[in-house]
């Protein structure tokens, strides 16, 4: 395992929606689709792997949460997400209910 991946692995955590709101307000949250690994995405972003990142963006597998998603999550403030902090961003992935 690379040093970067090991470092990112230590940063994986869970968070409630309530805790993520300030990060959404500063436009720093990146939503990662269920089929992708937060670690893979974090590693690609941190290592400037623009080809992979652009492909995921094009396929709508990563991106900013929509207004509808934010509205839905605001109705369930205890909703939980897997998270990975990758300054200045917070990568989030919904945890299936």
N, C-alpha and C positions, 0 to 999 in steps of 0.2 A: 504494500500500500504506500502510495506517495506521501510525502510529508504534508502536502496541501490537503490531500484527501483525509488523512488522519486528523489534521487540524479541524477540517470541516465537520468530520464525524463527531468530534467533541462539542461542536456548536449546535448540533441537532437538538431540538426540544419540541415541546408542545406548548401551545398558548391558546387562551380563550380569545374570542373575537374582541371582547372588551379591551384587552391589552394591546390589540393591533390597531385600534382606531387612530391613535396619534400618528402612527406610521402611514396609514392610508391618507390622513389629512395632509401629510407632507409629501404625498405622492411617491412613497418609497416601497410600496408593497408590490411584489410580482407574484402572481398566481400561477402555480405549476399544476398542470393536468395530472389526473390520477395515475396514468400509465407511466409517467416519468419519475425517475429517482431525483429527489431533492439534491442528493450528493452529486449526481452527474451534472445537473444543471448548475449547481454552485461551482463545481470544479471548472466547467466550461466558461462561465462568466469570469471567474477569478483568473483563469489562465488566458483570457482574451481569445477563446476559440470562437471567433465570430461566425464561422461557417455553421457550426452546430447551433449556436444561439439564433442565428437568422433563420435557419430551417425550422426550429421550434416556433419562432414568432410567426413565420409564414404559414405553418400548419395550425396556428392558434393553440399551441400546447403550452405556451407561456405568454403572459401579458398582464396588463393592469386589470384589476377587477372591474367589472361593469357597474354602472349605477344600479342596475337591477340586483346584482349580486350583493352589493354593499347594503342596499335596502333590505334584502332578505336576511342578511346576517345581523343587521341592526335589530331585527325582530327576535333574534335568538342570541343574546349577548353571551351565553355560556357555550355557544358553538365552539368546537375545538379544531385546531389546525396543527399539523406538523409544521415546524418552522426551522429556518436556517438563516441566521443573520450573516449577511455578507455586505459589510459597510460599503456604500450608504443604503443598501437595499435590505429588505426582509423578504425572503422567499417563503411562500406559504402554500400549503396543500391541504385541502379539506380532508377531514377524517370522516369517513363514511359513518352515518348514524347506525 
